[in-house]
Amino acid sequence: MSASASVTARRLAAAVLAAGALVSVAALPASAADHRPARERVEISAVQADSPGRDDRSNRSLNREWVELTNTTRHAINLDGWTLEDESGKTYTFDDYRLAGRATVRVHTGVGRDTRTDLYQDRRAYVWNNDYDTATLRNARGRLVDDESWGHRRHHHGGDFRR
């Protein structure tokens, strides 16, 4: 084997090894991600901001205004200290509640007895605006988990909105 052929062979081998190293480094995050536990995920799955019938501030009417949260994972998630808030700052704080895996809880505005599937804010006035509002869910550290908007402000970003 000539000297130039030997140098070419060594360069080719070095290039193949370098390419292999780059492929392994690029593949590492993908394979590592496959072994990480699933991220806890709770989402606002439905909102009924306008309770059916007349808005007469009766407890029945107040409890027909609600927000549903769904745990999309297989594992229970502790919502203790999480908050659900409207645009004007009315806030409900979850207290010692665990949402089962693949389960949904309905958070009603009025007064009631909390169960596994229904929680009550124990308010005597409506929270959610019928025409537009945003429900914002935050975890115990105050980080945004999910939000849901409805009405004429849903797609509006900044400035005055005119109907």
C-alpha positions as CSV (number, residue, x, y, z in Angstrom):
1,M,0.0,0.0,0.0
2,S,1.4,3.4,-1.0
3,A,1.9,6.2,1.5
4,S,-0.9,8.3,-0.2
5,A,-3.3,5.4,-0.2
6,S,-2.6,4.9,3.5
7,V,-3.2,8.5,4.3
8,T,-6.4,8.4,2.2
9,A,-7.6,5.3,4.1
10,R,-6.9,6.9,7.5
11,R,-8.7,10.1,6.5
12,L,-11.7,8.0,5.3
13,A,-11.7,6.0,8.5
14,A,-11.5,9.3,10.5
15,A,-14.4,10.8,8.5
16,V,-16.6,7.6,9.1
17,L,-15.8,7.7,12.8
18,A,-16.6,11.4,13.1
19,A,-19.9,10.9,11.2
20,G,-20.8,8.0,13.4
21,A,-20.1,10.1,16.5
22,L,-22.3,12.9,15.2
23,V,-25.2,10.5,14.5
24,S,-24.9,9.1,18.0
25,V,-25.0,12.5,19.6
26,A,-28.0,13.6,17.5
27,A,-29.8,10.3,18.4
28,L,-29.1,10.5,22.1
29,P,-31.8,13.1,23.1
30,A,-34.5,11.2,21.1
31,S,-33.6,7.9,22.8
32,A,-33.3,9.6,26.2
33,A,-36.7,11.2,25.8
34,D,-38.3,7.8,25.2
35,H,-37.3,6.7,28.7
36,R,-38.5,9.8,30.6
37,P,-41.7,9.6,32.6
38,A,-44.8,11.2,30.9
39,R,-45.2,14.9,31.8
40,E,-48.1,15.6,34.1
41,R,-50.9,17.2,32.0
42,V,-54.2,18.7,33.0
43,E,-56.2,20.7,30.5
44,I,-59.4,22.8,30.5
45,S,-61.6,20.4,28.5
46,A,-64.9,22.3,28.6
47,V,-66.5,25.6,29.8
48,Q,-70.1,26.5,30.4
49,A,-69.9,30.2,31.0
50,D,-73.5,31.0,30.3
51,S,-75.7,28.9,32.6
52,P,-78.9,27.7,30.9
53,G,-82.0,29.6,31.7
54,R,-82.3,33.0,33.4
55,D,-79.3,34.4,35.2
56,D,-81.2,34.9,38.5
57,R,-78.2,34.2,40.8
58,S,-79.9,31.2,42.4
59,N,-77.6,28.5,43.5
60,R,-79.0,26.2,40.8
61,S,-78.1,28.8,38.1
62,L,-74.7,29.4,39.6
63,N,-73.9,25.7,39.6
64,R,-74.8,25.4,36.0
65,E,-71.8,27.7,35.3
66,W,-68.7,25.6,35.4
67,V,-65.3,24.7,34.0
68,E,-64.1,21.1,33.4
69,L,-60.6,20.0,33.9
70,T,-59.3,16.7,32.5
71,N,-56.2,14.7,33.5
72,T,-54.9,13.3,30.2
73,T,-52.3,11.0,31.9
74,R,-52.8,7.6,33.5
75,H,-51.6,8.8,36.9
76,A,-53.3,10.9,39.5
77,I,-52.2,14.5,39.8
78,N,-52.3,16.5,43.0
79,L,-54.0,19.9,42.3
80,D,-53.4,21.2,45.9
81,G,-52.5,24.9,45.5
82,W,-53.4,25.1,41.8
83,T,-55.7,28.0,40.8
84,L,-58.5,28.6,38.3
85,E,-58.9,32.3,37.5
86,D,-61.0,34.5,35.2
87,E,-59.9,37.7,33.4
88,S,-61.0,40.0,36.2
89,G,-58.9,38.1,38.8
90,K,-61.6,36.0,40.6
91,T,-59.6,33.0,41.7
92,Y,-60.5,29.5,43.0
93,T,-57.7,27.7,44.7
94,F,-57.8,23.9,44.8
95,D,-57.4,22.5,48.4
96,D,-56.1,18.9,48.9
97,Y,-57.6,17.5,45.7
98,R,-56.2,14.7,43.6
99,L,-57.5,14.3,40.0
100,A,-57.4,10.6,39.1
101,G,-55.7,9.5,35.9
102,R,-57.9,10.0,32.7
103,A,-60.5,11.6,34.9
104,T,-62.5,14.9,34.7
105,V,-63.6,17.2,37.4
106,R,-66.2,20.0,37.0
107,V,-65.6,23.2,39.0
108,H,-69.0,24.8,39.7
109,T,-69.4,28.5,40.6
110,G,-72.1,28.1,43.4
111,V,-72.3,26.4,46.7
112,G,-72.2,22.6,47.0
113,R,-70.6,19.5,48.6
114,D,-67.3,18.6,46.9
115,T,-67.1,15.1,45.4
116,R,-64.5,13.3,43.4
117,T,-66.1,14.6,40.1
118,D,-67.6,17.9,41.2
119,L,-66.0,20.8,43.1
120,Y,-67.7,24.0,44.2
121,Q,-66.3,27.5,44.5
122,D,-69.0,28.4,47.1
123,R,-69.7,31.8,45.5
124,R,-73.0,33.7,45.5
125,A,-72.3,35.6,42.2
126,Y,-71.3,34.5,38.7
127,V,-67.6,34.3,37.8
128,W,-67.5,33.7,34.0
129,N,-68.7,36.4,31.6
130,N,-71.2,35.0,29.1
131,D,-70.0,37.0,26.1
132,Y,-66.2,36.8,26.6
133,D,-63.7,35.7,29.2
134,T,-60.6,33.5,29.8
135,A,-60.3,30.6,32.2
136,T,-56.7,30.3,33.3
137,L,-55.3,27.3,35.1
138,R,-52.0,27.6,37.0
139,N,-50.1,25.0,39.0
140,A,-49.0,25.5,42.7
141,R,-45.9,27.4,41.5
142,G,-48.0,29.9,39.5
143,R,-47.0,28.5,36.2
144,L,-49.5,28.5,33.3
145,V,-50.9,25.0,32.7
146,D,-53.7,25.8,30.3
147,D,-56.2,28.6,29.4
148,E,-59.4,28.7,27.4
149,S,-60.9,31.9,26.0
150,W,-64.3,32.5,24.4
151,G,-66.3,35.4,22.9
152,H,-65.3,38.4,20.8
153,R,-61.9,38.9,22.4
154,R,-60.7,35.3,21.7
155,H,-58.6,36.3,18.6
156,H,-57.9,39.9,19.5
157,H,-54.4,40.8,20.6
158,G,-53.9,44.3,21.9
159,G,-55.5,47.7,21.2
160,D,-59.2,48.6,21.5
161,F,-61.7,46.1,20.2
162,R,-64.8,47.6,18.5
163,R,-67.9,45.5,17.8
